[in-house]
């Protein structure tokens, strides 16, 4: 077999130009993301330790940093055919309205019932759970897209699904939880009174609207205390970014087909799943010295892990039951404001995205909520798609970059990820339209309060 850098990615496409293998960007990273650590011993987690929480095959993918391509099982590819390849669309109308010489393209992941890219990994994780003979899975969800996607995937494979939904999302988006229920899943507002961690969070933070970190803790606790269940995660982990690489592979295929080279690639960033999936094949080319791109991660100013966090080992969850991961983090105890981009309300960032950012291969930008919704409204009126609040962070920066091209006269190719639709986010749009939406930016003292609680041990100086 040819050396990994000599393998043309096109051989990993079927006749419909859909990938038959996921791309593992870690294989091309000379400096790999740091390993997960056991929080008690501070030693790298073994497969055996991780298999108490995650499915066995997913653990193998989580720890694999050598194989550049990992075959997509036929059962998953058959499911993908229902909505993949997803379209790469040129935003002609937006270009015209902006009066920019830039060419703007968006990869649209909202053409499935979950309304987002999340189904790409949900179906993979459900498949491996079924293959292992499990009864069901537990998970968390912020905005609701991941919980919806997981309920869809588990319904397809006849598995139970328990979803801990961040409380502010549970209350803001009642129809999301009804979609979860329609597909047979159980949605529980987090923090709940059903787990020890949930009860403690409610006691320590009375009236809290929750966070992804807290919901993760509850889902993990549920999984490890119920026989026949494992925990599945919708972002952050290496395995999730691996599954989401199908987005970037399809995007690259479409651009290459028409001889287009992206100059700027933009994605919203919460835990890193859609951003990592979109940029992986392009980052791989940069790592191999083949091409160069500007890659911009866009996060909410209310939860700015990349732009204001520290690069350190930290817990992935508020309850501190998960392994330690080296990442850009605001501290696992950080409680973000109840902004409307629920999928981006996470205190840390994927270890892959964090390492790429630390190596200065990608940029990061934080944007305020009201400006994001201005961009969302502008895009909806011009391009005809109502975007999810998370996706709208990428739209905001794509418009900013296109207007810079208008000033300079440069005809750059701008590609961004439109990760999903906003039809379950009408409370957020109502707040914006009524003029009651506000911006919250944590102070340095707010962030220091939580980063001071990051565990300190030899090798974790920051």
Beta strands, then each sheet from edge to edge (+ up, - down):
strand 1: 21-23
strand 2: 69-71
strand 3: 88-90
strand 4: 103-108
strand 5: 136-141
strand 6: 160-166
strand 7: 186-190
strand 8: 229-231
strand 9: 264-268
strand 10: 294-300
strand 11: 310-315
strand 12: 324-329
strand 13: 363-367
strand 14: 413-418
sheet 1: 1+ 2-
sheet 2: 3+ 4- 14- 9- 10- 13-
sheet 3: 7+ 6+ 5+ 8+
sheet 4: 11+ 12-
end
